[in-house]
Amino acid sequence: RTAPLVRFVSTLPLDRRGVTSEKGIGSRLFEQAGLHPLTIEIWSWACVALQVMDEVQRLNEDPAVHAVLLALPLSILSRRLLNTIKPEKDVDGLSDLNVGRMISGDLSEGFLSPVVGAVMELLARYDGPLAGKRVVLLGLEGPLKAIFQSLLEREGVEVSASQWNPDALQKQVCYAGWVTCLTRERCWAISCLNVDLLPQNVVKSFARWAEQQRYRPWTLRPLKLQPLSPVPSDVEISRAQVPKPIWQLAEEVGLLPQELEAYGRSKAKVGLALLARLRHQPNGKYVLVAGITPTPLGEGKSTVTIGLVQALSAHLKLNSFACLRQPSQGPTFGVKGGAAGGGYAQVIPMEEFNLHLTGDIHAITAANNLVAAAVDARILHEATQSDKALYRRLVPTINGVRRFSAIQLRRLQRLGINKSDPGALTPEEVSSFVRLDIDPAKVTWQRVIDTNDRFLRKVTIGQAPTEKGHSRQTQFDIAVASEIMAILALADGLADMKARLGRMVVGSSRSGQPVTADDLGVTGALAVLMKDAVKPTLMQSLEGTPVFVHAGPFANIAHGNSSILADRLALKLVGEEGYVVTEAGFGADIGMEKFFNVKCRASGLRPDVVVLVATVRALKMHGGGPSVTAGLPLPREYTEENLKLVSEGCSNLKKQIEIAHLFGVPVVVALNIFKTDTQAEIDLVCRVAQASGAEAAVPCHHWARGGRGSVDLARAVKEAAAWENGFRFLYSLQTPIAEKIRTIAQKVYGADDIELSPEAQAKIDYYNQQGYDTLPICMAKTHLSLSHIPDKKGVPTGFILPIRDIRASIGAGFIYPLVGTMSTMPGLPTRPCFYDVDLDPATEEISGLF
């Protein structure tokens, strides 16, 4: 709004229609002050104290209301009611907080009562300097008396008070609600309503609100870190550090209280209205953390990400935000463990980060499985009912009225039926409307669960007698493989997410037409389930720097990046000179390529620098070292110096640097140091990296030292991000599907060519027919090799990339070719991580997470 909105709470008499026929003195006063009637609403009713309190609390939370005035009888105007008004909207200045501010002399935030202001102005106008004079306060009690007394005494006035005595006023006529002051022999009676300072307070309130909407410089106070040696376990380190209250962190990084939705003491959702508030604020620098082809143990991209932002903010005093994916509970209890980082570079509390967080994955699971239930229920009902019976149940008569729902009207429009009266449809139109005719053999939508369970990879559903023989084989996927997770990560707001949910294709009809979630009528319900999940979660690092955690698609079967919304919020909050560090899953050939070709196309954002994470351990593996298995001790080749393995394995590092340069982005190599790495091995990797075109190659010790161990990396990133880069996409969206796949295979993976199976070629033909051919490509490929064969390390050459099948996530907005056999449901090993996870019932402390 361009002018303050004032709400009066009044008790003017009502006419038979329940409204007052007069605007009243309050409204006229504000009109005279230039606050036009269009911005004023008069609230008039026969008041009851609790009703007034409820109304005041509602107005407190209304961001469009900047001032609340109470024109109420003294029988209702209690201290409790006055203190219900938010201090920043209490333009009468009578709440305890505002009174306390006035008494203490703090005039910068509160409001001076207009009554007191008017009296003080008249005293100064007619009596000049007040120092040494005497003032008698007659009949004043409560906050007004306290304010008058403190302000007058501060002016050097001798103040005394007396009960109301009409005889002492001689000829003065006084009414209840008037303030009477005597200075020497002169006496004034001032009406509490007939002052011009009240509109000034309203304007001041609005001006303060408007100032709050601007970008606010950070006041970040890092947490002190005292690393121990040897380094304790991750959960011990996390528990030893007391995180800041989340509201404090939010205030330090410029968030407003109304933009925060707390989930306990240490995490909170951040509202998307922030994007509108800071829409004119320039973005900060955009940094992507990727990696070389990893071992099954992972090479520490999350740890590097957190160490980097701790260095930037806590040590170089630069605004920075980390944006991470939410981990799946499947790997947390399976083999890999958590994903909060590690050592002295992690998100805290790590237990909350790695487990339920704010329930986003649960919301995705519920939404995904609602779609699955709707698909099978629709197949059953269409198979067992006539058109007439289906129509009667889909469009029922309720209270004598029969109408289409909004989502049913959309379906009619897609069918070309421009009718809104259910009784006007012909039998042919009714049949077309009620029959989705889903082919059970062509249902592509799977149920999901956030647990590694190999026995759900193939299941048979519908075996109960109530399903009348309508059974079929299907499968469960891990929850983060759901298309809804990819949509959450790629949506730019609630409206966009809802539209994408509606476009999700769940299968095909027997005639070969795609069937969407909107056809099923489930889009609105999905949006309701996901309305809170669309907001990123604010947490903090061990050194008290801010972290957004949002979305968690896998990188081998999806695009493997945190959400666009988290990145956008962070880029606004850090300011033009700040840094947002986000992570891409697995190696650069997987997560980074998809970040550029999928995520950056959807967001319109452009990265400034790539941080490429490498480890001596992974380079030795690529140089011909023995296989690495999670849960088993490392072979001695990985714990002893071996320059030959490192040198030969650097071929993978060179290739990943080359891939980043395909997109025109500068590269800084971060060598994540392990205690078994030797100085000769470290020096060798850094020399090779810089000789291969990296802007810098920096050994990083954040795991053992926190942000201080990544200060050199932070300086290198700052320098590289300052340069202009020539970012470009790898292919045009107008390029045919097969050529897009071939471009990725040859330029990124190093394949000689691709080989399309007959099924894959048929899918390409179908997608061309449906108009999906301009979508970007999201390859589903093993992350353990540049090729499609996990055991081929280093930089494989001379291979043909087989495309077994091609599928489409229309809601998410990409086509994903399947390279080889990709499992979307992990299994549990012989000894899963959950053997070590436990809870102390007395302290509620969790142990065993890592």
C-alpha positions in Angstrom: 0.0 0.0 0.0 1.1 3.6 -0.6 -0.5 4.9 2.6 -1.0 3.6 6.1 -4.1 1.5 6.7 -5.7 2.4 10.0 -8.2 0.2 11.9 -10.5 1.9 14.5 -12.0 -0.3 17.2 -14.9 1.7 18.3 -18.2 1.4 20.2 -20.3 3.9 18.2 -24.1 3.1 18.3 -25.4 0.9 15.6 -28.4 1.2 13.4 -30.7 -1.7 12.6 -28.4 -2.8 9.8 -25.5 -3.2 12.3 -23.5 -0.2 11.0 -23.0 3.3 12.3 -24.3 6.2 10.3 -21.5 8.6 11.4 -17.9 8.3 10.6 -17.1 9.7 14.0 -14.4 12.1 15.2 -11.6 9.6 14.7 -12.3 9.2 11.0 -12.8 12.9 10.4 -9.5 13.6 12.2 -7.6 11.3 9.9 -9.3 12.7 6.8 -8.1 16.1 7.9 -4.6 14.7 8.3 -4.6 13.6 4.6 -5.3 9.9 5.2 -8.0 9.3 2.7 -11.2 7.4 3.5 -10.2 4.7 1.0 -7.4 3.7 3.4 -9.6 3.8 6.5 -12.0 1.1 7.8 -14.3 1.9 10.7 -15.1 -1.1 12.9 -18.2 -0.5 15.1 -20.0 -3.0 17.2 -21.4 -3.5 20.7 -18.1 -4.6 22.3 -17.4 -7.4 24.6 -13.9 -7.5 26.0 -12.9 -10.9 24.7 -14.3 -10.1 21.2 -12.2 -6.9 21.1 -9.1 -8.9 22.2 -9.6 -11.5 19.5 -10.1 -8.7 16.9 -6.9 -6.9 18.1 -4.9 -10.1 17.9 -6.2 -10.6 14.3 -5.2 -7.1 13.4 -1.8 -7.6 15.0 -1.0 -10.4 12.4 -2.4 -8.5 9.4 0.6 -7.1 7.5 -1.6 -4.6 5.8 -2.5 -2.9 9.1 0.0 -0.5 10.5 -1.8 1.1 13.4 -4.5 -0.1 15.8 -6.5 2.5 17.8 -8.8 1.7 20.7 -11.6 4.1 21.2 -13.3 2.1 24.0 -15.0 2.8 27.3 -12.8 2.5 30.4 -14.7 -0.6 31.5 -13.2 -2.4 28.6 -9.9 -0.6 28.2 -7.9 -2.8 30.6 -4.1 -3.1 30.8 -4.5 -6.6 29.4 -6.2 -5.4 26.3 -3.8 -2.5 25.8 -0.9 -4.9 26.1 -2.5 -7.2 23.4 -1.6 -4.6 20.7 1.8 -5.1 19.2 4.0 -2.3 20.3 4.9 -1.3 16.8 1.1 -0.8 16.1 0.3 0.9 19.4 0.1 4.5 18.2 -1.8 5.4 21.4 1.5 4.7 23.2 -0.2 3.1 26.2 1.0 -0.5 26.2 3.5 -1.4 29.0 6.4 -1.7 26.6 5.8 1.8 25.0 5.2 3.3 28.4 8.5 1.8 29.6 10.3 3.1 26.6 9.0 6.6 27.3 9.9 6.5 31.0 13.4 5.2 30.2 13.9 7.9 27.6 14.0 5.6 24.6 12.0 7.6 22.0 13.6 5.9 19.0 11.2 2.9 18.8 8.1 3.5 20.8 5.3 6.1 20.5 4.7 9.1 22.7 1.1 9.2 23.8 -0.6 11.9 21.7 -2.3 13.2 24.8 1.0 13.6 26.6 2.6 15.1 23.5 -0.1 17.7 23.1 0.2 18.8 26.8 4.0 19.0 26.6 3.7 21.1 23.4 1.2 23.5 25.0 3.3 23.9 28.1 6.4 24.7 26.0 4.5 27.0 23.7 2.8 29.1 26.5 5.2 28.9 29.4 8.6 28.7 27.7 11.4 26.7 29.4 9.9 24.5 32.1 13.0 24.0 34.3 12.4 25.0 37.9 8.6 25.3 37.5 5.9 23.4 39.3 3.2 21.2 37.7 0.3 19.6 39.5 -1.2 16.5 37.9 -4.9 16.3 38.8 -6.9 13.0 38.5 -4.3 11.2 36.5 -3.6 7.5 37.2 -1.8 4.6 35.4 0.4 5.0 32.4 -0.5 8.6 31.6 0.6 9.7 35.0 3.8 7.8 34.8 4.7 9.2 31.4 3.8 12.8 32.4 5.8 12.6 35.6 8.9 11.2 34.0 8.9 13.6 31.0 8.3 16.7 33.2 11.0 15.6 35.7 13.4 15.1 32.9 12.7 18.8 32.0 13.6 19.9 35.5 10.0 20.4 36.6 8.8 19.8 40.2 5.9 17.5 39.8 3.1 16.7 42.3 -0.1 14.8 41.9 -3.5 15.1 43.4 -6.8 13.4 43.2 -9.6 15.0 41.2 -11.1 17.9 43.1 -13.8 19.9 41.2 -13.7 22.8 43.7 -10.1 23.4 43.0 -10.8 24.0 39.3 -13.2 26.9 40.0 -14.7 27.8 36.6 -13.2 24.9 34.6 -15.7 22.3 33.3 -14.1 18.9 33.0 -15.4 15.7 31.5 -14.4 12.1 31.9 -11.6 11.3 29.6 -10.1 14.8 29.8 -6.6 15.6 31.1 -6.2 18.6 33.3 -2.9 20.3 34.0 -2.2 23.3 36.2 0.9 25.4 35.6 1.1 28.3 38.1 -2.4 29.8 38.0 -3.2 28.7 34.4 -5.3 25.6 33.7 -6.0 23.9 30.4 -8.4 21.1 29.6 -7.4 19.1 26.6 -9.6 16.6 24.8 -7.9 13.2 24.4 -9.3 12.9 20.9 -8.9 16.4 19.6 -5.2 16.4 19.0 -3.2 16.3 15.8 -0.4 14.1 17.1 -2.3 10.8 16.6 -2.1 10.9 12.8 1.6 11.7 13.1 2.1 8.5 15.1 0.3 6.6 12.4 2.5 8.0 9.7 5.5 7.3 11.9 4.4 3.7 12.3 3.9 3.3 8.5 7.3 4.9 7.9 9.0 2.4 10.3 7.2 -0.5 8.6 8.3 0.8 5.1 11.9 1.1 6.4 11.7 -2.5 7.6 10.9 -3.7 4.1 14.2 -2.6 2.8 17.3 -4.8 2.7 18.9 -5.0 6.2 22.6 -5.2 6.6 23.7 -8.3 8.5 24.7 -8.3 12.1 26.0 -11.9 12.2 27.7 -13.0 15.4 29.6 -16.2 14.7 29.8 -19.0 17.3 33.2 -19.7 18.7 34.7 -23.0 17.7 37.4 -24.8 19.6 38.5 -27.8 17.6 39.9 -30.8 19.5 42.5 -33.3 18.4 41.9 -36.1 17.8 38.6 -35.0 16.2 35.6 -36.4 18.0 32.6 -38.1 16.3 30.3 -35.9 14.3 27.4 -36.3 16.8 29.7 -35.4 19.7 30.9 -32.3 17.9 27.4 -31.3 17.1 26.2 -31.8 20.6 29.1 -29.8 22.1 28.1 -26.7 20.2 25.0 -24.8 21.4 23.2 -23.3 18.4 21.9 -19.8 18.4 18.1 -19.5 18.8 16.8 -19.6 15.2 14.9 -16.3 15.7 18.3 -14.7 16.6 20.0 -16.0 13.5 17.1 -14.9 11.4 17.3 -11.4 12.8 21.1 -11.3 12.2 20.7 -12.1 8.5 17.9 -9.5 7.9 14.7 -11.7 8.1 11.6 -10.1 9.6 9.7 -11.9 12.4 6.7 -12.4 10.2 8.8 -14.2 7.6 9.8 -16.9 10.0 7.8 -20.0 11.0 9.7 -21.7 13.8 9.9 -25.5 14.2 11.3 -25.7 17.7 14.3 -23.7 18.8 16.9 -24.5 16.1 15.1 -24.5 12.7 12.4 -22.6 11.0 10.6 -22.3 7.6 11.1 -19.0 5.7 8.2 -17.5 3.9 8.4 -16.8 0.2 7.0 -13.3 0.7 10.7 -12.4 1.3 11.3 -12.6 -2.5 8.7 -9.8 -3.1 10.1 -7.7 -0.3 13.6 -7.8 -1.7 12.7 -8.0 -5.4 14.9 -4.9 -6.1 17.9 -6.2 -4.2 20.7 -7.3 -6.4 21.8 -10.9 -6.1 25.0 -12.0 -4.5 27.7 -14.3 -6.1 26.5 -17.8 -7.0 29.0 -20.6 -6.2 28.5 -24.3 -7.1 30.3 -27.1 -5.2 30.7 -30.2 -7.4 33.2 -33.1 -7.3 35.2 -35.6 -9.2 33.8 -39.1 -9.7 33.4 -40.3 -6.1 34.2 -43.5 -4.3 31.2 -45.2 -2.6 32.2 -43.4 0.6 31.7 -39.9 -0.9 34.4 -37.2 -1.1 33.0 -34.5 1.2 31.1 -32.0 -1.0 28.7 -31.1 1.9 31.7 -30.8 4.3 33.5 -28.5 1.8 30.3 -26.4 1.3 29.9 -25.8 5.1 33.6 -25.3 5.6 33.6 -22.7 2.9 30.7 -20.6 4.2 32.1 -20.8 7.7 35.3 -19.4 6.3 33.6 -16.7 4.3 31.3 -15.5 7.1 33.0 -16.3 10.4 36.6 -15.5 9.3 36.5 -13.2 6.3 33.4 -11.4 7.5 31.6 -11.7 4.2 27.9 -12.5 4.0 27.4 -16.1 2.9 24.7 -18.7 2.8 25.0 -22.5 2.3 22.1 -24.2 0.4 22.0 -28.0 1.0 19.7 -30.9 0.1 17.7 -32.6 2.8 19.0 -36.1 3.2 16.8 -39.2 2.8 16.4 -41.4 5.8 17.1 -44.4 3.7 20.9 -43.9 3.4 20.9 -42.4 6.9 19.9 -45.8 8.4 21.5 -47.8 5.5 25.2 -47.4 4.5 26.1 -43.8 3.8 24.9 -42.2 7.0 23.8 -38.6 7.2 24.6 -35.6 5.0 25.1 -32.7 7.4 28.8 -32.4 6.6 31.3 -33.7 9.1 33.9 -32.9 11.7 34.0 -29.2 12.4 32.2 -28.3 9.2 28.6 -29.4 9.6 25.0 -28.3 10.0 23.6 -28.4 13.6 21.8 -29.9 15.2 22.9 -32.8 13.0 20.3 -35.2 14.4 17.4 -32.9 13.4 19.0 -32.3 10.0 19.4 -36.0 9.2 16.1 -37.2 10.5 12.6 -35.6 10.1 13.7 -32.0 9.8 10.4 -30.1 9.1 8.6 -33.0 7.5 9.1 -32.1 3.8 9.9 -35.7 2.7 6.9 -36.9 4.7 4.7 -34.4 2.8 6.2 -35.6 -0.5 5.5 -39.3 0.5 1.9 -38.5 1.3 1.3 -36.5 -1.9 3.0 -39.1 -4.1 1.0 -42.0 -2.6 -2.2 -40.1 -2.8 -1.6 -39.9 -6.6 -0.9 -43.7 -6.7 -4.0 -44.4 -4.7 -6.1 -42.2 -7.0 -4.7 -44.0 -10.1 -5.7 -47.5 -9.0 -9.0 -46.4 -7.5 -9.9 -44.8 -10.8 -9.0 -47.9 -12.8 -11.2 -50.0 -10.5 -14.2 -47.7 -10.5 -14.2 -47.3 -14.3 -14.0 -51.0 -14.7 -16.9 -51.7 -12.5 -19.4 -48.9 -13.2 -21.4 -47.6 -16.1 -20.9 -44.1 -17.5 -24.1 -42.9 -15.9 -23.1 -44.3 -12.4 -19.6 -42.8 -12.7 -21.1 -39.4 -13.7 -23.5 -39.4 -10.8 -20.8 -40.1 -8.3 -18.2 -37.8 -9.9 -20.6 -34.9 -10.1 -23.1 -35.5 -7.2 -26.1 -33.4 -6.2 -25.5 -31.7 -2.9 -28.3 -29.8 -1.2 -30.3 -29.9 -4.4 -27.5 -28.4 -6.4 -25.3 -30.2 -8.9 -22.1 -28.5 -10.2 -18.7 -29.2 -11.5 -15.7 -28.5 -9.3 -13.0 -26.1 -10.6 -10.6 -29.0 -11.6 -13.4 -30.8 -13.4 -14.1 -27.6 -15.4 -10.5 -27.6 -16.4 -10.8 -31.2 -17.7 -13.9 -30.3 -19.7 -11.9 -27.4 -21.3 -9.1 -29.8 -22.3 -11.6 -32.1 -23.8 -13.1 -29.2 -25.8 -16.4 -29.3 -24.0 -17.3 -25.6 -23.2 -20.2 -26.3 -20.9 -20.6 -25.6 -17.2 -24.1 -27.2 -16.5 -23.7 -30.9 -15.6 -27.2 -31.5 -17.1 -26.2 -30.1 -20.5 -23.6 -32.8 -21.5 -24.5 -35.3 -24.2 -24.0 -39.0 -23.5 -20.9 -39.0 -25.6 -19.5 -36.0 -23.7 -20.3 -37.7 -20.4 -18.4 -40.8 -21.5 -15.4 -38.7 -22.6 -15.5 -36.8 -19.3 -15.8 -39.8 -16.9 -13.5 -42.2 -18.7 -9.7 -41.7 -18.3 -9.4 -45.3 -19.6 -6.0 -45.8 -18.0 -4.1 -48.8 -19.3 -2.9 -50.7 -16.1 0.1 -52.0 -18.1 1.1 -48.4 -18.8 0.9 -46.8 -15.4 4.2 -45.1 -14.7 3.5 -43.7 -11.3 5.0 -45.7 -8.4 4.4 -45.6 -4.6 7.3 -44.4 -2.5 8.7 -44.8 1.1 11.7 -43.1 2.7 13.3 -46.4 3.7 15.8 -48.7 2.0 13.7 -51.8 1.4 14.8 -54.1 -1.4 11.7 -56.3 -1.1 9.5 -53.5 -2.4 11.3 -53.4 -5.7 8.5 -55.5 -7.2 5.2 -56.0 -5.5 1.7 -57.1 -6.5 -1.2 -55.0 -5.4 -5.0 -55.4 -5.5 -5.1 -59.0 -4.2 -7.9 -58.6 -1.7 -11.3 -59.8 -2.8 -12.7 -56.3 -2.5 -10.6 -55.2 -5.5 -12.5 -57.7 -7.6 -9.5 -59.2 -9.3 -8.0 -55.9 -10.4 -4.4 -56.8 -9.4 -1.2 -55.7 -11.1 2.5 -55.7 -10.5 4.2 -52.5 -9.5 7.1 -51.3 -7.3 8.1 -48.8 -4.6 10.8 -46.2 -5.1 12.7 -44.3 -2.4 10.8 -41.1 -1.6 13.4 -38.8 -2.9 13.1 -40.4 -6.3 9.5 -39.1 -6.6 8.8 -36.6 -9.3 7.2 -34.4 -6.6 10.7 -34.1 -5.0 12.1 -32.9 -8.4 9.2 -30.4 -8.7 9.8 -29.1 -5.2 13.4 -28.4 -6.2 12.6 -26.8 -9.5 9.5 -24.7 -8.7 9.8 -20.9 -8.4 6.8 -20.5 -6.0 3.6 -22.0 -4.8 1.6 -21.3 -8.0 4.3 -22.7 -10.2 4.6 -25.8 -8.0 0.8 -26.3 -8.2 0.9 -26.0 -12.0 3.7 -28.5 -12.2 1.9 -31.0 -9.9 -1.1 -30.8 -12.2 1.1 -31.6 -15.3 2.6 -34.8 -13.9 1.9 -37.7 -16.2 0.9 -40.8 -14.3 0.4 -43.2 -17.2 -1.3 -43.6 -20.6 -4.8 -44.4 -21.7 -5.4 -47.4 -23.9 -5.5 -45.0 -26.9 -2.0 -43.8 -26.0 -2.9 -40.4 -24.6 -1.1 -39.2 -21.4 -3.1 -39.1 -18.2 -2.1 -36.3 -15.7 -2.7 -35.6 -12.1 -5.1 -32.8 -13.2 -7.1 -35.5 -15.1 -7.4 -37.4 -11.8 -8.6 -34.4 -10.0 -5.9 -34.5 -7.4 -3.9 -31.3 -8.1 -5.5 -29.1 -5.4 -5.1 -31.8 -2.8 -1.4 -32.2 -3.7 -0.8 -28.4 -3.4 -2.5 -28.5 0.1 -0.2 -31.3 1.2 2.9 -29.5 -0.2 2.1 -25.9 0.8 4.5 -25.8 3.8 7.1 -28.0 2.1 7.6 -25.3 -0.6 9.3 -23.1 2.0 13.0 -23.6 2.7 14.2 -24.5 6.2 16.7 -22.2 7.9 19.4 -23.8 10.1 23.0 -23.0 11.0 26.5 -24.3 10.8 28.8 -25.1 13.7 30.1 -21.5 13.6 26.6 -20.0 13.5 26.5 -19.1 9.8 23.1 -19.5 8.0 22.2 -22.6 6.0 19.1 -23.3 3.9 18.0 -26.9 3.7 15.5 -27.7 1.0 14.6 -30.5 -1.3 16.7 -33.6 -1.9 16.5 -35.3 -5.3 19.1 -38.0 -6.0 21.6 -37.0 -8.7 21.9 -40.3 -10.4 18.1 -40.8 -11.0 17.0 -37.1 -10.8 18.8 -33.8 -11.1 20.5 -33.9 -7.7 20.4 -30.2 -6.5 18.8 -28.3 -3.7 15.9 -26.0 -4.5 15.8 -23.0 -6.7 13.7 -21.2 -4.1 16.4 -21.7 -1.4 19.0 -20.3 -3.8 16.9 -17.3 -4.7 16.1 -16.4 -1.1 19.7 -16.7 -0.1 21.0 -14.6 -3.1 18.7 -11.8 -2.0 19.6 -12.0 1.7 23.4 -12.0 1.3 23.4 -8.8 -0.7 25.3 -7.8 -3.8 28.7 -8.5 -2.2 27.7 -11.8 -0.5 28.0 -15.4 -1.6 25.6 -18.3 -1.9 27.2 -21.7 -1.9 25.1 -24.6 -3.2 25.9 -28.2 -3.8 25.4 -30.6 -6.8 25.2 -34.3 -6.1 27.9 -36.9 -7.0 30.5 -36.0 -9.7 30.6 -33.0 -12.0 29.5 -35.2 -14.9 26.3 -35.9 -13.1 25.2 -33.2 -10.6 27.0 -30.2 -12.1 25.9 -31.0 -15.7 22.3 -31.2 -14.5 22.7 -28.1 -12.4 23.7 -26.1 -15.5 21.4 -27.7 -18.1 18.3 -28.3 -16.0 18.3 -26.2 -12.9 19.9 -23.0 -14.4 17.4 -23.1 -17.3 14.5 -23.3 -14.9 15.8 -20.6 -12.5 17.4 -18.2 -14.9 20.4 -17.9 -12.5 24.0 -18.1 -13.7 26.9 -19.4 -11.6 30.0 -17.3 -10.9 32.4 -20.1 -10.0 32.6 -23.9 -9.6 34.4 -25.4 -6.6 35.5 -28.9 -7.6 36.1 -31.2 -4.6 38.7 -33.9 -4.9 40.4 -36.3 -2.5 43.6 -38.2 -2.7 41.6 -41.3 -1.8 39.4 -41.0 -4.9 42.3 -40.1 -7.2 44.1 -43.3 -6.1 41.0 -45.3 -6.9 40.9 -43.7 -10.4 44.6 -44.5 -10.8 44.1 -48.2 -10.5 43.7 -48.7 -6.7 41.7 -51.6 -5.3 37.9 -51.3 -4.9 36.5 -49.4 -2.0 33.6 -50.8 -0.1 31.5 -48.9 2.5 31.7 -50.4 5.9 35.1 -52.2 5.3 38.6 -50.9 6.2 40.5 -49.1 3.4 43.2 -51.2 1.7 46.7 -50.0 2.5 47.1 -48.3 -0.9 44.8 -45.6 0.4 46.5 -45.1 3.8 50.1 -45.0 2.5 51.8 -42.6 0.1 51.5 -43.7 -3.5 52.3 -41.0 -6.0 52.0 -43.2 -9.0 48.3 -44.0 -8.2 47.6 -40.3 -7.5 49.3 -39.2 -10.7 47.4 -41.6 -12.9 44.1 -40.9 -11.1 44.4 -37.2 -11.8 43.1 -37.9 -15.3 39.6 -37.9 -13.7 40.3 -34.5 -12.1 41.5 -33.1 -15.4 38.3 -34.4 -17.2 36.0 -32.8 -14.6 37.8 -29.5 -14.9 37.3 -29.8 -18.7 33.6 -30.5 -18.2 33.2 -27.3 -16.1 35.0 -25.3 -18.8 32.5 -26.6 -21.4 30.0 -24.3 -19.6 32.4 -21.3 -19.5 32.6 -21.2 -15.7 36.0 -20.8 -13.8 37.0 -23.7 -11.5 38.6 -23.7 -8.1 39.8 -27.1 -6.9 39.2 -27.9 -3.2 41.4 -30.8 -2.1 39.6 -32.3 0.9 42.5 -33.4 3.2 42.5 -36.7 5.1 45.0 -37.4 7.9 46.6 -40.1 5.8 47.4 -37.8 2.9 51.1 -36.9 2.6 52.4 -33.4 1.6 53.9 -34.9 -1.6 50.5 -36.2 -2.7 48.8 -32.9 -1.8 51.4 -30.9 -3.8 51.1 -33.2 -6.8 47.3 -32.8 -7.0 47.5 -29.0 -6.7 50.1 -28.8 -9.5 48.1 -31.0 -11.8 44.9 -29.1 -11.1 46.4 -25.7 -11.9 48.1 -27.1 -15.0 44.7 -28.4 -16.2 43.1 -24.9 -16.1 41.9 -24.5 -12.6 42.1 -20.9 -11.3 43.4 -22.2 -8.0 43.9 -25.5 -6.2 43.7 -25.3 -2.4 44.2 -27.9 0.3 41.3 -27.7 2.8 41.4 -28.6 6.5 37.8 -27.7 7.5 37.0 -31.2 8.8 39.7 -30.8 11.5 39.7 -27.0 12.0 36.4 -25.7 10.9 36.1 -22.5 8.8 39.7 -21.5 9.7 40.8 -24.5 7.8 39.1 -23.2 4.6 40.1 -19.6 4.6 42.5 -20.0 1.7 39.7 -21.7 -0.3 37.4 -18.8 0.6 39.9 -16.3 -0.7 40.4 -18.2 -3.9 36.6 -18.4 -4.5 36.3 -14.7 -3.8 39.0 -13.9 -6.4 37.6 -16.3 -9.0 34.0 -15.1 -8.6 35.0 -11.5 -9.2 35.9 -12.3 -12.8 33.4 -12.2 -15.7 32.6 -15.6 -17.1 31.1 -16.7 -20.4 28.5 -19.1 -19.0 26.7 -21.1 -21.8 24.4 -24.1 -22.0 25.7 -27.3 -23.6 22.8 -27.7 -26.1 19.8 -25.8 -27.4 16.4 -27.0 -26.3 15.4 -27.0 -29.9 17.9 -29.8 -30.6 16.2 -33.2 -31.2 16.1 -35.5 -28.2 18.6 -38.0 -29.5 21.1 -35.3 -30.4 20.8 -33.8 -26.9 21.6 -37.2 -25.4 24.5 -37.7 -27.8 25.9 -34.3 -27.0 26.0 -35.1 -23.3 27.4 -38.6 -23.9 30.2 -37.4 -26.1 31.2 -34.1 -24.6 30.7 -34.9 -20.9 31.1 -38.7 -20.6 33.6 -39.2 -23.4 31.6 -41.8 -25.2 32.1 -42.5 -28.9 28.3 -42.5 -29.5 25.0 -43.7 -28.1 22.9 -46.7 -28.9 19.1 -46.4 -28.6 17.1 -49.5 -27.8 13.9 -50.0 -29.8 11.9 -49.0 -26.7 13.9 -45.8 -26.3 13.4 -44.9 -30.0 9.7 -45.5 -29.6 9.6 -43.2 -26.6 11.4 -40.5 -28.5 8.8 -40.8 -31.3 6.0 -40.6 -28.7 7.5 -37.6 -26.9 7.9 -35.8 -30.3 4.3 -36.4 -31.0 3.2 -35.1 -27.6 5.3 -31.9 -27.9 7.8 -32.9 -25.1 10.8 -32.8 -27.4 11.9 -29.3 -26.2 12.5 -30.4 -22.6 16.0 -30.6 -21.2 17.7 -33.9 -20.6 18.4 -35.4 -17.2 20.5 -38.5 -17.6 19.9 -41.5 -15.2 23.3 -43.0 -15.0 25.7 -44.6 -12.5 27.6 -42.0 -10.5 30.6 -44.3 -9.9 32.1 -43.9 -13.4 32.1 -41.5 -16.3 30.8 -44.4 -18.4 27.8 -46.6 -17.8 29.9 -49.3 -16.2 30.6 -48.6 -12.5 33.9 -50.5 -12.4 35.5 -48.4 -15.2 37.4 -45.7 -13.3 39.6 -42.8 -14.4 38.5 -41.6 -17.9 37.1 -44.4 -19.9 37.2 -44.1 -23.7 36.1 -46.1 -26.7 32.7 -47.0 -25.4 29.1 -46.8 -26.8 26.6 -45.4 -24.2 23.5 -47.7 -24.2 20.1 -45.9 -23.7 17.8 -48.7 -22.4 14.7 -46.6 -22.1 13.6 -43.0 -22.0 11.0 -41.5 -19.6 9.6 -38.1 -19.0 8.9 -36.1 -15.8 6.6 -33.6 -17.4 5.7 -31.8 -14.2 9.4 -31.4 -13.2 10.1 -30.4 -16.8 12.7 -32.9 -18.1 13.2 -36.1 -20.0 15.4 -38.8 -18.4 17.1 -41.5 -20.4 17.9 -44.7 -18.5 21.5 -45.7 -19.0 21.9 -49.3 -18.1 20.0 -50.7 -15.0 19.2 -48.0 -12.4 17.7 -49.0 -9.1 15.3 -46.4 -7.6 15.0 -48.4 -4.4 18.2 -49.0 -2.4 18.6 -52.1 -0.2 20.0 -52.6 3.3 23.4 -54.2 3.7 24.2 -57.0 6.1 25.1 -54.5 8.8 23.1 -51.3 8.3 23.9 -48.0 10.1 20.9 -48.5 12.4 22.9 -51.0 14.5 24.7 -48.1 16.0 21.8 -45.6 16.4 20.3 -45.4 19.9 18.4 -43.1 22.2 19.0 -42.4 25.9 15.5 -42.4 27.4 16.6 -40.2 30.4 18.3 -37.4 28.4 16.7 -38.0 24.9 20.2 -37.8 23.4 20.7 -39.6 20.1 23.9 -41.6 19.5 25.3 -43.5 16.5 24.4 -41.0 13.8 27.2 -39.9 11.5 
